[in-house]
Amino acid sequence: MNIYDMTLKAYFGVIRLIASRHRKAGLMTSGRKGLLDKLRTQRKPGDRYIWIHASSLGEFEQGRPLIEKLKEKHPEYKICLTFFSPSGYEVRKDYPLADIVTYIPYDTSSDLRPFIDILSPEKAIFIKYEIWLNTLFYLKEKGIPTYLISAIFRPTQIFFKSYGRIFRDALRCYSWIFVQNEDSFKLLKSIGVDGLSIAGDTRTDRVWDIKNNAKDDAFVEAFVGEAYAQGQKVMMVGSSWEEDERVYLPALIHDDRWRVIIVPHEITEKHIKSIRDTVPNSINVALHTESPTVEALKETRVLIVDRMGLLSSLYKYTDMAYIGGGFGRGIHNTLEAAVYDCPILFGPNHHKFMEAKALLACGAAFSVNSTEDVIAYLNLLFDDNARQSIGAKAGAYIRSNLGSTDIIIKGIFK
């Protein structure tokens, strides 16, 4: 553990050194200043806390249904929500269902032990991938029931290597592990982890809730209405990267039966300019922030949604979805589209995503490698019968996987 501590201290020392020149490092450093003093002020005697930790925004969304259900079923508990990354904390620091929102201390004994002692949670819940050695060993030492939810494991991970013994020991610090699938269950069983069960993916519960409370958008609704009035269909691109745009935009330019709504992963002037430069001058492009008129939308084939926080509700307006990231590090959230009975396209880098593989297997999604592939699927999905049949499979997948949150709640409080 000394080597582990030394490695972490060196890493976080570098983070502090570059904090003035690197935005993320700066936020990680400034956000942890005075963390323990703030916690002492916020933590009132007599309060009963459950500690929920999410590494970043994606893990928070995975755990959000659980937080909502805890508040509903167990109001006697207060929630302390922690993040490791600024991408989660900066967006959700005012999350109303959490009584305390803060950064998790760095996983060194001198940082985390006082945090756990002050918070004194009755239960600790970690989401998906979180294996902080010192934290887990200290929670075990303190006798605090600790859970890992929505976990996914793969044979390539360190737990299953000959040199991964200390990480296997850390896994055994969890009182119970709720995995998403049978493959993960079998992998953990193979290394002697017994306290586990298959609970599925809490994100299916989350996207179902989003669908039932989806917000309306007047500009997108008008854009789609004009498309239908002219006999066109609409494709939504969620979390679009430039690598994706080089593949799907030429296909949409080629086929004027389709309009496209693009929600970039990074909403920057540079990225928006790149999209505009790729689209020929003969095709009208509008920005959501420009508040285009209905008259202008009649002639618009490309609508760029340059606002944060709208994507998950906008899928309700589309005929099909393209999920970005598949020509880069990996695809983004396919479930947000699937819940609306949308046929889905994405690039080749999807193999780490259980839900993507499941959607491919049931015929609700298709992997594309080229512009020619996209053109072929635009032709296929322009047909109403084909599109609706394929989309229904996506919705059926979501409905068949609901209920993960209830399984976890029952397991934690059994």
Contacts in CASP RR format, 6 or more apart in sequence:
PFRMAT RR
TARGET T0000
AUTHOR 0000-0000-0000
METHOD contacts of the structure
MODEL  1
MNIYDMTLKAYFGVIRLIASRHRKAGLMTSGRKGLLDKLRTQRKPGDRYI
WIHASSLGEFEQGRPLIEKLKEKHPEYKICLTFFSPSGYEVRKDYPLADI
VTYIPYDTSSDLRPFIDILSPEKAIFIKYEIWLNTLFYLKEKGIPTYLIS
AIFRPTQIFFKSYGRIFRDALRCYSWIFVQNEDSFKLLKSIGVDGLSIAG
DTRTDRVWDIKNNAKDDAFVEAFVGEAYAQGQKVMMVGSSWEEDERVYLP
ALIHDDRWRVIIVPHEITEKHIKSIRDTVPNSINVALHTESPTVEALKET
RVLIVDRMGLLSSLYKYTDMAYIGGGFGRGIHNTLEAAVYDCPILFGPNH
HKFMEAKALLACGAAFSVNSTEDVIAYLNLLFDDNARQSIGAKAGAYIRS
NLGSTDIIIKGIFK
1 133 0 8 1.000
1 134 0 8 1.000
1 137 0 8 1.000
1 166 0 8 1.000
4 133 0 8 1.000
4 134 0 8 1.000
4 166 0 8 1.000
5 108 0 8 1.000
5 109 0 8 1.000
5 134 0 8 1.000
8 106 0 8 1.000
8 107 0 8 1.000
8 108 0 8 1.000
9 108 0 8 1.000
12 106 0 8 1.000
12 108 0 8 1.000
15 25 0 8 1.000
15 26 0 8 1.000
15 28 0 8 1.000
15 29 0 8 1.000
16 25 0 8 1.000
16 29 0 8 1.000
18 25 0 8 1.000
18 26 0 8 1.000
19 25 0 8 1.000
19 26 0 8 1.000
19 28 0 8 1.000
19 29 0 8 1.000
19 30 0 8 1.000
20 26 0 8 1.000
24 85 0 8 1.000
24 86 0 8 1.000
24 87 0 8 1.000
27 86 0 8 1.000
27 89 0 8 1.000
27 90 0 8 1.000
28 85 0 8 1.000
28 86 0 8 1.000
28 103 0 8 1.000
31 89 0 8 1.000
31 103 0 8 1.000
32 103 0 8 1.000
32 105 0 8 1.000
32 106 0 8 1.000
35 102 0 8 1.000
35 103 0 8 1.000
35 105 0 8 1.000
35 115 0 8 1.000
36 105 0 8 1.000
36 114 0 8 1.000
36 115 0 8 1.000
36 118 0 8 1.000
38 102 0 8 1.000
39 100 0 8 1.000
39 102 0 8 1.000
39 115 0 8 1.000
39 118 0 8 1.000
39 119 0 8 1.000
40 118 0 8 1.000
42 99 0 8 1.000
42 100 0 8 1.000
43 49 0 8 1.000
43 100 0 8 1.000
43 118 0 8 1.000
43 119 0 8 1.000
43 120 0 8 1.000
47 78 0 8 1.000
47 99 0 8 1.000
48 76 0 8 1.000
48 77 0 8 1.000
48 78 0 8 1.000
48 122 0 8 1.000
49 77 0 8 1.000
49 78 0 8 1.000
49 79 0 8 1.000
49 80 0 8 1.000
49 99 0 8 1.000
49 100 0 8 1.000
49 119 0 8 1.000
49 120 0 8 1.000
49 121 0 8 1.000
49 122 0 8 1.000
50 70 0 8 1.000
50 77 0 8 1.000
50 78 0 8 1.000
50 79 0 8 1.000
50 80 0 8 1.000
50 121 0 8 1.000
50 122 0 8 1.000
50 123 0 8 1.000
50 124 0 8 1.000
50 125 0 8 1.000
51 80 0 8 1.000
51 82 0 8 1.000
51 119 0 8 1.000
51 121 0 8 1.000
51 123 0 8 1.000
51 124 0 8 1.000
51 125 0 8 1.000
52 63 0 8 1.000
52 66 0 8 1.000
52 67 0 8 1.000
52 79 0 8 1.000
52 80 0 8 1.000
52 81 0 8 1.000
52 82 0 8 1.000
52 98 0 8 1.000
52 124 0 8 1.000
52 125 0 8 1.000
52 126 0 8 1.000
52 127 0 8 1.000
53 81 0 8 1.000
53 82 0 8 1.000
53 83 0 8 1.000
53 84 0 8 1.000
53 104 0 8 1.000
53 124 0 8 1.000
53 125 0 8 1.000
53 126 0 8 1.000
53 127 0 8 1.000
53 130 0 8 1.000
54 60 0 8 1.000
54 62 0 8 1.000
54 63 0 8 1.000
54 81 0 8 1.000
54 82 0 8 1.000
54 83 0 8 1.000
54 88 0 8 1.000
54 127 0 8 1.000
55 83 0 8 1.000
55 84 0 8 1.000
55 85 0 8 1.000
55 127 0 8 1.000
55 128 0 8 1.000
55 129 0 8 1.000
55 130 0 8 1.000
56 83 0 8 1.000
56 84 0 8 1.000
56 85 0 8 1.000
56 87 0 8 1.000
56 88 0 8 1.000
57 85 0 8 1.000
57 87 0 8 1.000
57 88 0 8 1.000
57 91 0 8 1.000
57 92 0 8 1.000
58 88 0 8 1.000
59 127 0 8 1.000
59 128 0 8 1.000
59 129 0 8 1.000
59 130 0 8 1.000
60 81 0 8 1.000
60 83 0 8 1.000
60 88 0 8 1.000
60 92 0 8 1.000
60 127 0 8 1.000
61 203 0 8 1.000
61 206 0 8 1.000
61 333 0 8 1.000
62 127 0 8 1.000
62 128 0 8 1.000
62 149 0 8 1.000
62 150 0 8 1.000
62 201 0 8 1.000
62 202 0 8 1.000
62 203 0 8 1.000
62 206 0 8 1.000
63 127 0 8 1.000
63 149 0 8 1.000
63 150 0 8 1.000
63 202 0 8 1.000
63 206 0 8 1.000
64 202 0 8 1.000
64 206 0 8 1.000
65 202 0 8 1.000
65 203 0 8 1.000
65 205 0 8 1.000
65 206 0 8 1.000
65 209 0 8 1.000
65 404 0 8 1.000
65 405 0 8 1.000
66 125 0 8 1.000
66 149 0 8 1.000
66 202 0 8 1.000
66 405 0 8 1.000
66 408 0 8 1.000
66 409 0 8 1.000
67 79 0 8 1.000
67 81 0 8 1.000
67 97 0 8 1.000
67 98 0 8 1.000
68 97 0 8 1.000
68 209 0 8 1.000
69 405 0 8 1.000
69 406 0 8 1.000
69 409 0 8 1.000
70 77 0 8 1.000
70 79 0 8 1.000
70 409 0 8 1.000
71 79 0 8 1.000
71 97 0 8 1.000
73 409 0 8 1.000
74 413 0 8 1.000
77 122 0 8 1.000
78 99 0 8 1.000
78 100 0 8 1.000
79 97 0 8 1.000
79 98 0 8 1.000
79 99 0 8 1.000
79 100 0 8 1.000
80 98 0 8 1.000
80 99 0 8 1.000
80 100 0 8 1.000
80 101 0 8 1.000
80 102 0 8 1.000
80 119 0 8 1.000
80 121 0 8 1.000
81 92 0 8 1.000
81 95 0 8 1.000
81 98 0 8 1.000
81 100 0 8 1.000
81 101 0 8 1.000
81 102 0 8 1.000
82 101 0 8 1.000
82 102 0 8 1.000
82 103 0 8 1.000
82 104 0 8 1.000
83 89 0 8 1.000
83 92 0 8 1.000
83 101 0 8 1.000
83 102 0 8 1.000
83 103 0 8 1.000
83 104 0 8 1.000
84 103 0 8 1.000
84 104 0 8 1.000
89 101 0 8 1.000
89 102 0 8 1.000
89 103 0 8 1.000
92 98 0 8 1.000
92 101 0 8 1.000
93 101 0 8 1.000
94 101 0 8 1.000
95 101 0 8 1.000
104 112 0 8 1.000
104 115 0 8 1.000
104 132 0 8 1.000
104 135 0 8 1.000
105 111 0 8 1.000
105 112 0 8 1.000
105 114 0 8 1.000
105 115 0 8 1.000
106 112 0 8 1.000
107 132 0 8 1.000
107 133 0 8 1.000
107 134 0 8 1.000
107 135 0 8 1.000
108 134 0 8 1.000
109 134 0 8 1.000
109 138 0 8 1.000
112 132 0 8 1.000
112 134 0 8 1.000
112 135 0 8 1.000
112 138 0 8 1.000
113 134 0 8 1.000
113 138 0 8 1.000
116 135 0 8 1.000
116 138 0 8 1.000
116 139 0 8 1.000
116 142 0 8 1.000
116 144 0 8 1.000
121 144 0 8 1.000
122 144 0 8 1.000
122 145 0 8 1.000
123 144 0 8 1.000
123 145 0 8 1.000
123 146 0 8 1.000
123 147 0 8 1.000
123 412 0 8 1.000
124 139 0 8 1.000
124 144 0 8 1.000
124 145 0 8 1.000
124 146 0 8 1.000
124 147 0 8 1.000
125 146 0 8 1.000
125 147 0 8 1.000
125 148 0 8 1.000
125 149 0 8 1.000
125 412 0 8 1.000
126 146 0 8 1.000
126 147 0 8 1.000
126 148 0 8 1.000
126 149 0 8 1.000
126 174 0 8 1.000
127 148 0 8 1.000
127 149 0 8 1.000
127 150 0 8 1.000
128 148 0 8 1.000
128 149 0 8 1.000
128 150 0 8 1.000
128 151 0 8 1.000
128 152 0 8 1.000
129 151 0 8 1.000
129 152 0 8 1.000
130 148 0 8 1.000
131 167 0 8 1.000
131 170 0 8 1.000
131 171 0 8 1.000
133 166 0 8 1.000
133 167 0 8 1.000
133 170 0 8 1.000
136 146 0 8 1.000
136 170 0 8 1.000
136 173 0 8 1.000
136 174 0 8 1.000
137 170 0 8 1.000
137 173 0 8 1.000
139 146 0 8 1.000
139 173 0 8 1.000
140 146 0 8 1.000
140 173 0 8 1.000
145 175 0 8 1.000
145 412 0 8 1.000
146 173 0 8 1.000
146 174 0 8 1.000
146 175 0 8 1.000
147 174 0 8 1.000
147 175 0 8 1.000
147 176 0 8 1.000
147 177 0 8 1.000
147 178 0 8 1.000
147 408 0 8 1.000
147 412 0 8 1.000
148 174 0 8 1.000
148 176 0 8 1.000
148 177 0 8 1.000
148 178 0 8 1.000
149 178 0 8 1.000
149 199 0 8 1.000
149 202 0 8 1.000
149 408 0 8 1.000
150 178 0 8 1.000
150 180 0 8 1.000
150 199 0 8 1.000
150 200 0 8 1.000
150 201 0 8 1.000
150 202 0 8 1.000
150 203 0 8 1.000
150 404 0 8 1.000
151 177 0 8 1.000
151 178 0 8 1.000
151 179 0 8 1.000
151 180 0 8 1.000
151 184 0 8 1.000
152 179 0 8 1.000
152 180 0 8 1.000
152 181 0 8 1.000
152 184 0 8 1.000
152 354 0 8 1.000
153 159 0 8 1.000
153 160 0 8 1.000
153 179 0 8 1.000
153 183 0 8 1.000
153 184 0 8 1.000
153 187 0 8 1.000
153 188 0 8 1.000
154 187 0 8 1.000
154 352 0 8 1.000
155 187 0 8 1.000
158 164 0 8 1.000
158 167 0 8 1.000
159 167 0 8 1.000
159 168 0 8 1.000
159 171 0 8 1.000
159 187 0 8 1.000
159 191 0 8 1.000
160 187 0 8 1.000
160 190 0 8 1.000
160 191 0 8 1.000
168 191 0 8 1.000
168 193 0 8 1.000
171 177 0 8 1.000
171 188 0 8 1.000
171 191 0 8 1.000
171 193 0 8 1.000
172 193 0 8 1.000
174 195 0 8 1.000
175 195 0 8 1.000
176 195 0 8 1.000
176 196 0 8 1.000
176 197 0 8 1.000
176 411 0 8 1.000
176 412 0 8 1.000
177 188 0 8 1.000
177 193 0 8 1.000
177 195 0 8 1.000
177 196 0 8 1.000
177 197 0 8 1.000
178 196 0 8 1.000
178 197 0 8 1.000
178 198 0 8 1.000
178 199 0 8 1.000
178 200 0 8 1.000
178 404 0 8 1.000
178 407 0 8 1.000
178 408 0 8 1.000
178 411 0 8 1.000
179 185 0 8 1.000
179 188 0 8 1.000
179 196 0 8 1.000
179 197 0 8 1.000
179 198 0 8 1.000
179 199 0 8 1.000
179 200 0 8 1.000
180 198 0 8 1.000
180 199 0 8 1.000
180 200 0 8 1.000
180 201 0 8 1.000
180 354 0 8 1.000
181 198 0 8 1.000
181 200 0 8 1.000
181 354 0 8 1.000
182 198 0 8 1.000
184 198 0 8 1.000
185 196 0 8 1.000
185 197 0 8 1.000
185 198 0 8 1.000
188 196 0 8 1.000
189 196 0 8 1.000
197 407 0 8 1.000
197 411 0 8 1.000
199 404 0 8 1.000
199 407 0 8 1.000
199 408 0 8 1.000
200 401 0 8 1.000
200 404 0 8 1.000
200 407 0 8 1.000
201 335 0 8 1.000
201 354 0 8 1.000
201 355 0 8 1.000
201 401 0 8 1.000
201 404 0 8 1.000
202 404 0 8 1.000
202 405 0 8 1.000
202 408 0 8 1.000
203 333 0 8 1.000
203 335 0 8 1.000
203 355 0 8 1.000
204 335 0 8 1.000
204 339 0 8 1.000
204 398 0 8 1.000
204 401 0 8 1.000
204 402 0 8 1.000
204 403 0 8 1.000
204 404 0 8 1.000
205 402 0 8 1.000
205 403 0 8 1.000
205 404 0 8 1.000
205 405 0 8 1.000
207 312 0 8 1.000
207 333 0 8 1.000
207 335 0 8 1.000
207 336 0 8 1.000
207 338 0 8 1.000
207 339 0 8 1.000
207 398 0 8 1.000
208 339 0 8 1.000
208 398 0 8 1.000
208 402 0 8 1.000
210 312 0 8 1.000
210 313 0 8 1.000
210 336 0 8 1.000
210 339 0 8 1.000
211 316 0 8 1.000
211 339 0 8 1.000
211 340 0 8 1.000
214 312 0 8 1.000
214 313 0 8 1.000
214 316 0 8 1.000
215 310 0 8 1.000
215 313 0 8 1.000
216 313 0 8 1.000
217 310 0 8 1.000
217 313 0 8 1.000
217 314 0 8 1.000
217 317 0 8 1.000
219 288 0 8 1.000
219 291 0 8 1.000
219 292 0 8 1.000
219 297 0 8 1.000
219 303 0 8 1.000
220 261 0 8 1.000
220 288 0 8 1.000
220 303 0 8 1.000
220 305 0 8 1.000
220 314 0 8 1.000
220 317 0 8 1.000
221 317 0 8 1.000
222 294 0 8 1.000
222 297 0 8 1.000
223 234 0 8 1.000
223 259 0 8 1.000
223 261 0 8 1.000
223 286 0 8 1.000
223 292 0 8 1.000
223 297 0 8 1.000
223 300 0 8 1.000
223 303 0 8 1.000
224 234 0 8 1.000
224 259 0 8 1.000
224 317 0 8 1.000
224 318 0 8 1.000
226 294 0 8 1.000
226 297 0 8 1.000
226 298 0 8 1.000
226 300 0 8 1.000
227 233 0 8 1.000
227 234 0 8 1.000
227 259 0 8 1.000
230 298 0 8 1.000
231 257 0 8 1.000
232 256 0 8 1.000
232 257 0 8 1.000
232 258 0 8 1.000
232 259 0 8 1.000
233 257 0 8 1.000
233 258 0 8 1.000
233 259 0 8 1.000
233 319 0 8 1.000
233 320 0 8 1.000
233 381 0 8 1.000
233 382 0 8 1.000
233 387 0 8 1.000
234 258 0 8 1.000
234 259 0 8 1.000
234 260 0 8 1.000
234 261 0 8 1.000
234 317 0 8 1.000
234 318 0 8 1.000
234 319 0 8 1.000
235 248 0 8 1.000
235 252 0 8 1.000
235 258 0 8 1.000
235 259 0 8 1.000
235 260 0 8 1.000
235 261 0 8 1.000
235 318 0 8 1.000
235 319 0 8 1.000
235 320 0 8 1.000
235 321 0 8 1.000
235 322 0 8 1.000
235 378 0 8 1.000
236 260 0 8 1.000
236 261 0 8 1.000
236 263 0 8 1.000
236 314 0 8 1.000
236 315 0 8 1.000
236 317 0 8 1.000
236 318 0 8 1.000
236 320 0 8 1.000
236 321 0 8 1.000
236 322 0 8 1.000
236 337 0 8 1.000
236 342 0 8 1.000
237 244 0 8 1.000
237 248 0 8 1.000
237 260 0 8 1.000
237 261 0 8 1.000
237 262 0 8 1.000
237 263 0 8 1.000
237 321 0 8 1.000
237 322 0 8 1.000
237 324 0 8 1.000
238 262 0 8 1.000
238 263 0 8 1.000
238 265 0 8 1.000
238 311 0 8 1.000
238 321 0 8 1.000
238 322 0 8 1.000
238 323 0 8 1.000
238 324 0 8 1.000
238 332 0 8 1.000
238 337 0 8 1.000
239 263 0 8 1.000
239 264 0 8 1.000
239 265 0 8 1.000
239 311 0 8 1.000
239 323 0 8 1.000
239 324 0 8 1.000
239 325 0 8 1.000
239 332 0 8 1.000
239 333 0 8 1.000
240 262 0 8 1.000
240 263 0 8 1.000
240 264 0 8 1.000
240 265 0 8 1.000
240 275 0 8 1.000
240 322 0 8 1.000
240 324 0 8 1.000
241 264 0 8 1.000
241 265 0 8 1.000
241 266 0 8 1.000
241 324 0 8 1.000
241 325 0 8 1.000
241 327 0 8 1.000
241 328 0 8 1.000
242 271 0 8 1.000
242 274 0 8 1.000
243 325 0 8 1.000
243 326 0 8 1.000
243 327 0 8 1.000
243 328 0 8 1.000
244 322 0 8 1.000
244 324 0 8 1.000
244 325 0 8 1.000
244 326 0 8 1.000
244 327 0 8 1.000
244 347 0 8 1.000
245 262 0 8 1.000
245 274 0 8 1.000
245 275 0 8 1.000
245 278 0 8 1.000
246 278 0 8 1.000
246 327 0 8 1.000
247 327 0 8 1.000
247 347 0 8 1.000
247 368 0 8 1.000
247 370 0 8 1.000
247 371 0 8 1.000
247 374 0 8 1.000
248 260 0 8 1.000
248 322 0 8 1.000
248 345 0 8 1.000
248 368 0 8 1.000
248 371 0 8 1.000
248 374 0 8 1.000
249 260 0 8 1.000
249 275 0 8 1.000
249 278 0 8 1.000
249 279 0 8 1.000
250 371 0 8 1.000
251 371 0 8 1.000
251 374 0 8 1.000
251 375 0 8 1.000
251 378 0 8 1.000
252 258 0 8 1.000
252 260 0 8 1.000
252 301 0 8 1.000
252 302 0 8 1.000
252 374 0 8 1.000
252 378 0 8 1.000
253 279 0 8 1.000
253 280 0 8 1.000
253 283 0 8 1.000
254 371 0 8 1.000
254 375 0 8 1.000
255 375 0 8 1.000
255 378 0 8 1.000
255 379 0 8 1.000
256 301 0 8 1.000
257 378 0 8 1.000
257 382 0 8 1.000
258 378 0 8 1.000
258 382 0 8 1.000
259 300 0 8 1.000
259 301 0 8 1.000
259 302 0 8 1.000
259 303 0 8 1.000
260 301 0 8 1.000
260 302 0 8 1.000
260 303 0 8 1.000
261 303 0 8 1.000
261 305 0 8 1.000
261 314 0 8 1.000
261 317 0 8 1.000
261 318 0 8 1.000
262 275 0 8 1.000
262 302 0 8 1.000
262 303 0 8 1.000
262 304 0 8 1.000
262 305 0 8 1.000
263 304 0 8 1.000
263 305 0 8 1.000
263 310 0 8 1.000
263 311 0 8 1.000
263 314 0 8 1.000
264 271 0 8 1.000
264 272 0 8 1.000
264 275 0 8 1.000
264 304 0 8 1.000
264 306 0 8 1.000
265 324 0 8 1.000
265 325 0 8 1.000
265 332 0 8 1.000
267 306 0 8 1.000
267 307 0 8 1.000
267 308 0 8 1.000
272 287 0 8 1.000
272 304 0 8 1.000
272 306 0 8 1.000
275 285 0 8 1.000
275 302 0 8 1.000
275 304 0 8 1.000
276 285 0 8 1.000
279 285 0 8 1.000
279 302 0 8 1.000
283 301 0 8 1.000
283 302 0 8 1.000
284 296 0 8 1.000
284 299 0 8 1.000
284 300 0 8 1.000
284 301 0 8 1.000
284 302 0 8 1.000
285 300 0 8 1.000
285 301 0 8 1.000
285 302 0 8 1.000
285 303 0 8 1.000
285 304 0 8 1.000
286 292 0 8 1.000
286 296 0 8 1.000
286 297 0 8 1.000
286 300 0 8 1.000
286 302 0 8 1.000
286 303 0 8 1.000
286 304 0 8 1.000
287 303 0 8 1.000
287 304 0 8 1.000
287 306 0 8 1.000
288 303 0 8 1.000
288 304 0 8 1.000
288 305 0 8 1.000
288 306 0 8 1.000
288 307 0 8 1.000
288 310 0 8 1.000
289 306 0 8 1.000
289 307 0 8 1.000
292 300 0 8 1.000
292 303 0 8 1.000
297 303 0 8 1.000
305 311 0 8 1.000
305 314 0 8 1.000
311 336 0 8 1.000
312 333 0 8 1.000
312 336 0 8 1.000
315 321 0 8 1.000
315 336 0 8 1.000
315 337 0 8 1.000
315 339 0 8 1.000
315 340 0 8 1.000
315 342 0 8 1.000
316 340 0 8 1.000
318 337 0 8 1.000
318 340 0 8 1.000
318 342 0 8 1.000
319 342 0 8 1.000
319 343 0 8 1.000
319 381 0 8 1.000
319 387 0 8 1.000
320 342 0 8 1.000
320 343 0 8 1.000
320 344 0 8 1.000
320 345 0 8 1.000
320 377 0 8 1.000
320 381 0 8 1.000
320 387 0 8 1.000
321 337 0 8 1.000
321 342 0 8 1.000
321 343 0 8 1.000
321 344 0 8 1.000
321 345 0 8 1.000
322 344 0 8 1.000
322 345 0 8 1.000
322 346 0 8 1.000
322 374 0 8 1.000
323 331 0 8 1.000
323 332 0 8 1.000
323 333 0 8 1.000
323 334 0 8 1.000
323 337 0 8 1.000
323 344 0 8 1.000
323 345 0 8 1.000
323 346 0 8 1.000
324 331 0 8 1.000
324 332 0 8 1.000
324 346 0 8 1.000
324 347 0 8 1.000
325 331 0 8 1.000
325 332 0 8 1.000
325 346 0 8 1.000
325 347 0 8 1.000
325 349 0 8 1.000
326 346 0 8 1.000
326 347 0 8 1.000
326 348 0 8 1.000
326 349 0 8 1.000
326 350 0 8 1.000
327 347 0 8 1.000
327 348 0 8 1.000
327 349 0 8 1.000
328 349 0 8 1.000
329 349 0 8 1.000
330 349 0 8 1.000
330 350 0 8 1.000
330 352 0 8 1.000
330 353 0 8 1.000
331 346 0 8 1.000
331 347 0 8 1.000
331 349 0 8 1.000
331 350 0 8 1.000
331 353 0 8 1.000
331 356 0 8 1.000
334 344 0 8 1.000
334 346 0 8 1.000
334 353 0 8 1.000
334 355 0 8 1.000
334 356 0 8 1.000
334 359 0 8 1.000
334 365 0 8 1.000
335 355 0 8 1.000
335 398 0 8 1.000
337 344 0 8 1.000
337 394 0 8 1.000
338 344 0 8 1.000
338 355 0 8 1.000
338 359 0 8 1.000
338 364 0 8 1.000
338 365 0 8 1.000
338 394 0 8 1.000
338 395 0 8 1.000
338 397 0 8 1.000
338 398 0 8 1.000
339 394 0 8 1.000
339 395 0 8 1.000
339 398 0 8 1.000
340 394 0 8 1.000
340 395 0 8 1.000
341 388 0 8 1.000
341 391 0 8 1.000
341 392 0 8 1.000
341 394 0 8 1.000
341 395 0 8 1.000
342 391 0 8 1.000
342 394 0 8 1.000
343 364 0 8 1.000
343 365 0 8 1.000
343 366 0 8 1.000
343 377 0 8 1.000
343 381 0 8 1.000
343 387 0 8 1.000
343 390 0 8 1.000
343 391 0 8 1.000
343 394 0 8 1.000
344 359 0 8 1.000
344 364 0 8 1.000
344 365 0 8 1.000
344 366 0 8 1.000
344 394 0 8 1.000
345 365 0 8 1.000
345 366 0 8 1.000
345 367 0 8 1.000
345 368 0 8 1.000
345 374 0 8 1.000
345 377 0 8 1.000
346 356 0 8 1.000
346 365 0 8 1.000
346 367 0 8 1.000
346 368 0 8 1.000
347 367 0 8 1.000
347 368 0 8 1.000
347 369 0 8 1.000
348 367 0 8 1.000
348 368 0 8 1.000
348 369 0 8 1.000
350 356 0 8 1.000
350 357 0 8 1.000
350 360 0 8 1.000
350 367 0 8 1.000
351 357 0 8 1.000
355 397 0 8 1.000
356 365 0 8 1.000
358 397 0 8 1.000
359 365 0 8 1.000
359 393 0 8 1.000
359 394 0 8 1.000
359 397 0 8 1.000
360 366 0 8 1.000
360 367 0 8 1.000
362 393 0 8 1.000
362 396 0 8 1.000
362 397 0 8 1.000
363 390 0 8 1.000
363 393 0 8 1.000
364 390 0 8 1.000
364 391 0 8 1.000
364 393 0 8 1.000
364 394 0 8 1.000
364 395 0 8 1.000
364 396 0 8 1.000
364 397 0 8 1.000
365 394 0 8 1.000
366 373 0 8 1.000
366 377 0 8 1.000
368 374 0 8 1.000
368 377 0 8 1.000
380 386 0 8 1.000
380 387 0 8 1.000
381 387 0 8 1.000
381 390 0 8 1.000
END
